[in-house]
Amino acid sequence: MSDNNELGILARRKIEAEIIKPIYEILVREIGKTRAQAVIGEAIEQAAIDAGKEFASKEPDGADVKSFIALQYLWEKDNALDVKVIDADDQQYNYNVTRCRYAEMYHEMGLGEIGHLLSCARDEKFIVGYAPDVELTRTSTIMQGGSCCDFRYRSTKDKA
């Protein structure tokens, strides 16, 4: 299923961050940090919903937990994440990330204060666009100082 020539999400996020960084710096200067973060956050969240819809449109049998699990190689590509899977089936996908190169990259780029907007905030919005019947619960992220990122996806559809 994986295409070795396909750009992983980590590489995509680095390219995006290189473009966003000078824009963010200008926004901070012109409208202040709080407003700049709100603008960046809103734009990124909408882009995540749109990306989720785009990925879903390519699922011949429809987007659900199972098809979402099959896409995870994109986020993990380039050793981007150290993941410990807890549960993975048709109804749930629960895992912990114990090392996050996304967080490391944003800090190295001087974007640690908005790394959560550039990556972490996308997760909940991506699944909204991808499979609205799947919800994400997460209480901790490495980006914001947690020891791990605790992803808990579950289908809200009743089993037929």
Phi and psi in degrees as a GROMACS rama.xvg file:
@    title "Ramachandran Plot"
@    xaxis  label "Phi"
@    yaxis  label "Psi"
@TYPE xy
-75.148  136.674  SER-2
-104.507  115.207  ASP-3
-62.507  -20.9439  ASN-4
-87.5799  -8.21008  ASN-5
-73.8378  132.363  GLU-6
-68.0925  126.581  LEU-7
-72.8855  165.398  GLY-8
-65.6556  -37.2183  ILE-9
-59.0501  -45.0836  LEU-10
-64.4994  -39.3715  ALA-11
-62.3307  -45.1615  ARG-12
-64.0391  -34.4906  ARG-13
-65.4232  -45.332  LYS-14
-60.7868  -46.7946  ILE-15
-61.349  -43.5326  GLU-16
-63.7745  -35.599  ALA-17
-64.0107  -31.73  GLU-18
-80.0835  -41.7624  ILE-19
-70.5025  -34.2429  ILE-20
-53.245  -53.0838  LYS-21
-67.4792  -31.0451  PRO-22
-65.7712  -45.2851  ILE-23
-59.9702  -44.6294  TYR-24
-60.4304  -39.9027  GLU-25
-68.336  -42.5492  ILE-26
-60.0462  -43.7362  LEU-27
-58.5247  -45.6023  VAL-28
-62.5286  -41.8913  ARG-29
-84.8443  -36.1553  GLU-30
-127.764  -0.703436  ILE-31
93.1303  157.832  GLY-32
-62.7108  -44.5264  LYS-33
-61.8015  -48.7794  THR-34
-66.4784  -41.1344  ARG-35
-59.3127  -43.6162  ALA-36
-66.6818  -36.7541  GLN-37
-63.7426  -42.6461  ALA-38
-64.713  -49.3307  VAL-39
-60.9063  -45.2072  ILE-40
-59.336  -45.2447  GLY-41
-63.412  -44.3062  GLU-42
-63.6729  -43.6651  ALA-43
-67.1626  -41.5681  ILE-44
-62.1093  -43.0751  GLU-45
-65.8498  -39.6928  GLN-46
-61.9307  -36.0647  ALA-47
-67.9044  -41.723  ALA-48
-61.9269  -45.7613  ILE-49
-61.9508  -41.2781  ASP-50
-63.7065  -41.2413  ALA-51
-59.7822  -43.3579  GLY-52
-63.631  -40.1201  LYS-53
-63.9126  -45.9737  GLU-54
-62.1269  -43.1157  PHE-55
-61.6275  -35.7963  ALA-56
-64.814  -17.2677  SER-57
-94.4733  1.06509  LYS-58
-91.1737  108.196  GLU-59
-62.2038  -29.6454  PRO-60
-104.52  12.874  ASP-61
91.1072  154.796  GLY-62
-90.1422  133.118  ALA-63
-156.098  -171.935  ASP-64
-58.477  -45.2545  VAL-65
-62.1748  -44.3248  LYS-66
-69.8489  -31.5257  SER-67
-65.5859  -42.3394  PHE-68
-58.0625  -40.1058  ILE-69
-65.5051  -19.9079  ALA-70
-87.4718  -9.54614  LEU-71
-60.1775  -23.8974  GLN-72
-57.4938  -28.7704  TYR-73
-65.8033  -39.3172  LEU-74
-76.8821  -27.7568  TRP-75
-90.8942  -14.2906  GLU-76
-54.0831  149.922  LYS-77
65.8655  30.1763  ASP-78
52.942  39.6711  ASN-79
-70.7957  -29.2973  ALA-80
-138.05  143.015  LEU-81
-100.901  117.686  ASP-82
-120.353  137.733  VAL-83
-117.709  107.075  LYS-84
-78.2529  132.635  VAL-85
-100.627  -49.6391  ILE-86
-142.924  139.142  ASP-87
-149.935  107.826  ALA-88
-151.556  -164.835  ASP-89
-67.1759  -21.4419  ASP-90
-108.221  -19.2905  GLN-91
-152.196  154.167  GLN-92
-142.635  105.318  TYR-93
-120.046  128.587  ASN-94
-156.241  161.149  TYR-95
-116.622  138.277  ASN-96
-98.7805  122.95  VAL-97
-104.259  -12.8837  THR-98
-145.591  133.089  ARG-99
-128.722  108.909  CYS-100
-72.8376  -20.5863  ARG-101
-60.912  -50.2604  TYR-102
-60.9021  -44.6217  ALA-103
-59.3408  -44.709  GLU-104
-62.2631  -47.3217  MET-105
-62.3177  -40.1582  TYR-106
-64.2418  -43.6366  HIS-107
-61.5558  -32.7405  GLU-108
-82.4937  -3.46241  MET-109
79.9287  20.4675  GLY-110
-114.016  21.8604  LEU-111
-56.4599  -34.0711  GLY-112
-71.7407  -16.1967  GLU-113
-123.138  9.05005  ILE-114
-56.4729  -37.0094  GLY-115
-62.7636  -32.1053  HIS-116
-74.0555  -37.3266  LEU-117
-76.8654  -25.2099  LEU-118
-130.515  -61.778  SER-119
-57.0398  -44.1473  CYS-120
-65.8815  -21.109  ALA-121
-67.0762  -32.0718  ARG-122
-57.2473  -51.084  ASP-123
-65.0903  -38.5495  GLU-124
-74.2323  -36.0642  LYS-125
-58.6814  -46.3394  PHE-126
-68.0133  -29.341  ILE-127
-61.509  -43.8765  VAL-128
-74.295  -34.883  GLY-129
-77.212  -53.706  TYR-130
-145.665  88.6634  ALA-131
-57.3679  -18.93  PRO-132
-86.592  7.93482  ASP-133
-116.675  134.263  VAL-134
-118.957  149.3  GLU-135
-110.59  132.658  LEU-136
-119.621  130.295  THR-137
-147.232  131.774  ARG-138
-110.521  -9.04301  THR-139
-150.386  142.681  SER-140
-135.317  146.12  THR-141
-62.4494  -38.5775  ILE-142
-55.6874  -35.3491  MET-143
-105.363  25.2837  GLN-144
97.5786  -0.167544  GLY-145
-73.9281  163.112  GLY-146
-78.4167  -19.4  SER-147
-157.172  170.12  CYS-148
-106.385  121.851  CYS-149
-104.197  96.9117  ASP-150
-88.6938  128.237  PHE-151
-134.249  97.9713  ARG-152
-98.5178  139.067  TYR-153
-148.459  144.505  ARG-154
-75.2154  137.386  SER-155
-97.5991  -2.09392  THR-156
-74.855  141.436  LYS-157
-73.0842  141.748  ASP-158
-63.7235  136.266  LYS-159
